[in-house]
Every structure is written in structure tokens, then in C-alpha cells.
Amino acid sequence: MALLDCGFKPIGVRIDSGDLSYLSKQLYKMFCLVADKFEVQEFKELTIVASNDINEDTIIALKEQGHKINCYGIGTHLVTCQRQPALGCVYKLVEVDKNPTIKLSLEVSKVTIPGRKVVYRLYGEEGQALVDLMQLSGEDAPKENERVLCRHPFEESKRAYVTPAKVELLLKVVWKDGSRTETVRKDLQTTRQVVKESLASIRSDIKRYLNPTPYKVSVSETLYNHMHNLWLANAPIGELR
């Protein structure tokens, strides 16, 4: 309505997560209410675009649910070979002027982990990687042979104490203030050897092709509390009548 008042013509909305069928029907219902109440019938013709890794199975399932989507945004499954799938990465801000930021979503896996962080890989006595641990940048680094609490970012009951035999810093600054911070260049053979050693440190059940065990990435107790406090402070509170 504000766009119309300013002389612009609204085109529609895009749904990129959540229950696409349910949300599309709720959106269409809302558009119809607005159209009838304010006598702007073009609101019933607004486009509802759906995306989020849509493939033919998703489209068939949506059709069976009687959705109100009239446009699909199909990218990954259209332009990539799924036997060699794309790595879906999106840049999200986690801090602005030293203030932590968080993205909220109905899908918990899409909620971002706020604040500037460092990442460590913790190894067991046999040299195998146990878990990657994310911490806030101001926290003390985990130490070898000292127990540290590792928490699942989103599930409160999933946590474990880890006593690492070796700690490796994974996140390193290589570019700062317009200049490289590391000038050492490794030749191809050295790089290949590093990759082979890294793969050898990962358990075989994690690397297997069929039903691999998910590799664990955890957060520290401080980061867990920091994240969930910010999440609760910014998440909208529902109201039922």
C-alpha cells in the first residue's frame, strides 16, 4: 500500500525458506483481504515466487498440496550436475561496527552464528579429527590435554567434553588492510601432501559415499550463550487470540 501511495507498482514477494505451500496460501489469503478491504484488486494478482533448491520432486509435492505459487526460481538443480553438486554458500554479516548481528529464520539451520569467531580442530590421541570448535575471537584458545566443553549450536541437550591431544587453528588471516599477511607459497606437491594428510585424519565413516556420518562442528559455551541471548532478544513474540 505504501508503494502505491508513492507511485510505485508492487510486483510480488519471494519465499525462500519454510513451508512453501503453507506460506504461499497464507500470503494469497492476505493479499485477497487487502484487495477487498482497500479496493485494490491488483493485489490478488501479485506474484508469489518460490525458491530454495527446488527440483521436480518439490514441484510435484507442492502441486499435491494445492499451493498458490505462480513462479518458481530454479537455479542449482538447473545448472549443476547433482552427482557433482554445487556448494551452496551465502555471505552473511555477523558483526557491524563491533556489534554482533544475527539472521533469524523459521528454519533453524539457516539461523546464523553471530560475532567475530575463530575455529579450531581438535584431534584425539590417535591423530583423528574429533570436532571443529568455533569460539568468539576474544576467548582463550583450547589447550592440549585440557578438557573443553563443546556444544551443538542449536540443540541444547547435545554437548560433550573433549580432551584434545592436538589443537589446530583453522581460521587464519591471509589478507588484512589491503595487504597479504602470509607470503609463503606452497608448490603443488606440498599442497597435495597437506590435503592427503588432512583427509587421512578424518574417520572413514565420515568419508564413506553411502550414508556418511556427519562431521561435528560445535561452539563453545560462551559462544552458545552469546548466540542464544541475541536470538531471544531479537526473535518476534507471537500472539494468539
C-alpha positions as CSV (number, residue, x, y, z in Angstrom):
1,M,0.0,0.0,0.0
2,A,2.9,2.3,0.8
3,L,4.4,1.6,-2.6
4,L,1.1,2.5,-4.3
5,D,0.9,5.7,-2.4
6,C,4.4,6.6,-3.6
7,G,3.6,6.0,-7.2
8,F,5.2,2.6,-7.5
9,K,3.6,-0.7,-8.6
10,P,4.3,-3.7,-6.3
11,I,5.1,-6.9,-8.2
12,G,5.1,-9.6,-5.7
13,V,7.0,-11.5,-3.0
14,R,9.6,-14.2,-2.8
15,I,9.5,-17.2,-0.4
16,D,13.0,-18.8,0.1
17,S,12.5,-21.0,3.2
18,G,10.0,-22.6,5.4
19,D,6.8,-24.5,4.3
20,L,6.5,-23.1,0.8
21,S,2.9,-24.4,0.2
22,Y,1.5,-23.2,3.5
23,L,3.2,-19.8,3.3
24,S,2.1,-19.2,-0.3
25,K,-1.6,-19.9,0.7
26,Q,-1.3,-17.6,3.7
27,L,0.2,-14.9,1.5
28,Y,-2.5,-15.2,-1.1
29,K,-5.2,-15.0,1.6
30,M,-3.6,-11.9,3.0
31,F,-3.4,-10.3,-0.5
32,C,-7.1,-11.0,-1.0
33,L,-8.1,-9.5,2.3
34,V,-6.1,-6.3,1.5
35,A,-7.6,-6.2,-2.0
36,D,-11.2,-6.4,-0.8
37,K,-10.7,-4.1,2.3
38,F,-8.9,-1.3,0.4
39,E,-10.4,-1.9,-3.0
40,V,-7.1,-2.6,-4.8
41,Q,-8.0,-5.7,-6.8
42,E,-4.5,-5.9,-8.4
43,F,-3.3,-7.2,-5.0
44,K,-5.0,-10.5,-6.0
45,E,-2.6,-10.7,-9.0
46,L,0.6,-10.2,-7.1
47,T,3.3,-12.8,-8.0
48,I,4.4,-15.3,-5.4
49,V,7.8,-16.6,-6.2
50,A,9.2,-19.7,-4.5
51,S,12.8,-20.8,-4.4
52,N,15.1,-22.8,-2.1
53,D,16.8,-25.7,-4.1
54,I,13.6,-26.6,-5.9
55,N,13.6,-29.7,-8.1
56,E,10.9,-31.7,-9.9
57,D,10.0,-33.7,-6.7
58,T,9.4,-30.5,-4.8
59,I,7.2,-29.1,-7.6
60,I,5.1,-32.3,-7.6
61,A,4.7,-32.3,-3.8
62,L,3.7,-28.6,-3.9
63,K,1.1,-29.3,-6.5
64,E,-0.4,-32.0,-4.4
65,Q,-0.7,-29.6,-1.5
66,G,-2.7,-27.0,-3.6
67,H,-0.2,-24.2,-3.3
68,K,-0.7,-20.6,-4.5
69,I,2.8,-20.2,-6.1
70,N,2.8,-18.8,-9.6
71,C,6.5,-18.5,-10.3
72,Y,9.5,-20.8,-9.4
73,G,13.1,-19.7,-9.0
74,I,15.1,-22.7,-10.1
75,G,18.9,-22.4,-10.1
76,T,21.1,-25.1,-8.6
77,H,19.2,-28.1,-9.9
78,L,19.0,-26.4,-13.4
79,V,22.7,-25.6,-14.0
80,T,24.6,-28.2,-12.0
81,C,25.2,-31.9,-12.2
82,Q,23.9,-33.4,-9.0
83,R,26.5,-36.1,-8.9
84,Q,29.0,-33.3,-8.6
85,P,26.8,-30.9,-6.6
86,A,27.2,-27.2,-6.0
87,L,28.5,-25.9,-2.7
88,G,25.7,-23.6,-1.6
89,C,27.4,-20.7,0.2
90,V,25.9,-17.3,1.0
91,Y,27.8,-14.4,2.7
92,K,26.1,-13.2,5.9
93,L,27.2,-10.3,8.1
94,V,28.0,-11.4,11.7
95,E,29.2,-8.1,13.0
96,V,28.8,-4.4,12.2
97,D,30.9,-1.8,14.0
98,K,31.8,-4.4,16.6
99,N,28.1,-5.1,17.2
100,P,27.1,-8.8,16.7
101,T,24.4,-9.4,14.1
102,I,22.2,-12.5,13.6
103,K,19.9,-13.7,10.8
104,L,16.6,-15.2,12.1
105,S,14.7,-17.8,10.1
106,L,11.9,-20.3,10.6
107,E,14.5,-23.0,9.6
108,V,16.9,-23.3,12.5
109,S,19.7,-24.4,10.2
110,K,19.6,-21.0,8.5
111,V,20.0,-19.0,11.7
112,T,23.5,-17.5,11.6
113,I,26.0,-17.7,14.4
114,P,26.8,-14.0,15.4
115,G,30.1,-12.3,16.2
116,R,33.7,-12.5,15.1
117,K,34.9,-16.0,15.6
118,V,37.9,-18.3,15.5
119,V,37.9,-22.0,14.6
120,Y,40.0,-24.8,16.0
121,R,40.2,-28.5,15.0
122,L,40.5,-30.8,18.0
123,Y,42.4,-34.1,17.5
124,G,42.3,-37.3,19.5
125,E,45.1,-39.5,20.7
126,E,45.2,-41.5,17.5
127,G,45.5,-38.4,15.4
128,Q,42.0,-38.4,14.1
129,A,39.9,-35.2,14.0
130,L,37.2,-35.3,16.7
131,V,35.4,-32.0,16.2
132,D,35.8,-28.4,14.9
133,L,35.2,-25.9,17.6
134,M,34.0,-22.3,17.0
135,Q,34.7,-19.6,19.6
136,L,34.4,-15.9,19.9
137,S,37.6,-14.1,19.0
138,G,38.3,-12.9,22.5
139,E,38.1,-16.3,24.1
140,D,41.2,-18.3,25.3
141,A,42.2,-21.0,22.8
142,P,41.6,-24.6,23.8
143,K,44.7,-26.3,25.1
144,E,46.1,-29.7,24.5
145,N,45.3,-32.3,27.2
146,E,42.8,-29.9,28.8
147,R,39.1,-30.7,28.8
148,V,36.8,-28.3,26.9
149,L,33.0,-28.2,26.6
150,C,31.7,-28.5,23.0
151,R,28.1,-27.7,22.4
152,H,25.8,-28.2,19.4
153,P,24.9,-24.7,18.1
154,F,21.1,-25.3,18.2
155,E,20.3,-28.4,20.2
156,E,20.7,-27.8,23.9
157,S,21.0,-31.4,25.0
158,K,23.8,-32.2,22.5
159,R,27.1,-31.4,24.2
160,A,30.3,-33.2,25.0
161,Y,33.6,-32.7,26.9
162,V,36.6,-33.1,24.6
163,T,40.2,-33.5,25.8
164,P,42.3,-32.9,22.6
165,A,45.7,-34.4,22.1
166,K,46.3,-31.8,19.5
167,V,44.8,-28.4,18.7
168,E,45.0,-26.8,15.2
169,L,43.9,-23.2,14.4
170,L,41.9,-23.4,11.1
171,L,40.9,-19.8,10.6
172,K,43.9,-17.7,9.6
173,V,44.1,-14.2,8.4
174,V,45.8,-14.1,4.9
175,W,44.7,-10.6,3.8
176,K,44.4,-7.5,6.0
177,D,44.2,-3.8,5.3
178,G,44.8,-4.3,1.6
179,S,47.9,-6.5,2.0
180,R,48.8,-10.1,2.3
181,T,49.8,-11.3,5.8
182,E,51.4,-14.5,4.5
183,T,53.9,-14.5,1.7
184,V,54.9,-18.2,1.8
185,R,53.7,-20.0,-1.3
186,K,53.5,-23.8,-1.3
187,D,54.2,-25.8,-4.5
188,L,51.7,-28.2,-5.9
189,Q,53.3,-31.3,-4.5
190,T,53.4,-29.8,-1.0
191,T,49.8,-28.7,-1.2
192,R,48.8,-32.2,-2.4
193,Q,50.5,-33.8,0.6
194,V,48.8,-31.4,3.0
195,V,45.4,-32.3,1.6
196,K,46.2,-36.1,1.8
197,E,47.3,-35.7,5.4
198,S,44.1,-33.8,6.2
199,L,41.9,-36.4,4.6
200,A,43.8,-39.2,6.5
201,S,42.9,-37.5,9.8
202,I,39.1,-37.9,9.0
203,R,37.4,-41.1,10.1
204,S,36.4,-43.5,7.3
205,D,32.7,-43.5,8.3
206,I,32.7,-39.7,7.7
207,K,34.2,-40.1,4.3
208,R,32.1,-43.0,3.0
209,Y,29.9,-42.4,0.0
210,L,26.7,-44.0,1.3
211,N,25.1,-42.6,4.5
212,P,28.3,-40.9,5.8
213,T,28.4,-39.9,9.5
214,P,28.1,-36.1,9.7
215,Y,31.3,-34.4,10.9
216,K,30.7,-32.5,14.1
217,V,31.1,-28.7,14.3
218,S,30.5,-27.3,17.8
219,V,30.5,-23.9,19.6
220,S,32.0,-23.0,22.9
221,E,29.8,-22.4,26.0
222,T,30.4,-18.7,25.7
223,L,29.5,-18.5,22.1
224,Y,26.4,-20.7,22.7
225,N,25.1,-18.3,25.4
226,H,26.0,-15.3,23.3
227,M,24.2,-16.6,20.3
228,H,21.0,-17.7,22.1
229,N,20.7,-14.5,24.2
230,L,20.9,-12.4,21.0
231,W,18.5,-14.8,19.3
232,L,15.9,-14.4,22.0
233,A,16.3,-10.7,22.2
234,N,15.5,-10.2,18.5
235,A,13.0,-13.0,17.8
236,P,9.5,-11.8,17.5
237,I,7.0,-13.0,20.1
238,G,3.8,-14.5,18.7
239,E,0.4,-13.5,19.9
240,L,-2.7,-15.8,19.9
241,R,-6.3,-14.6,20.3
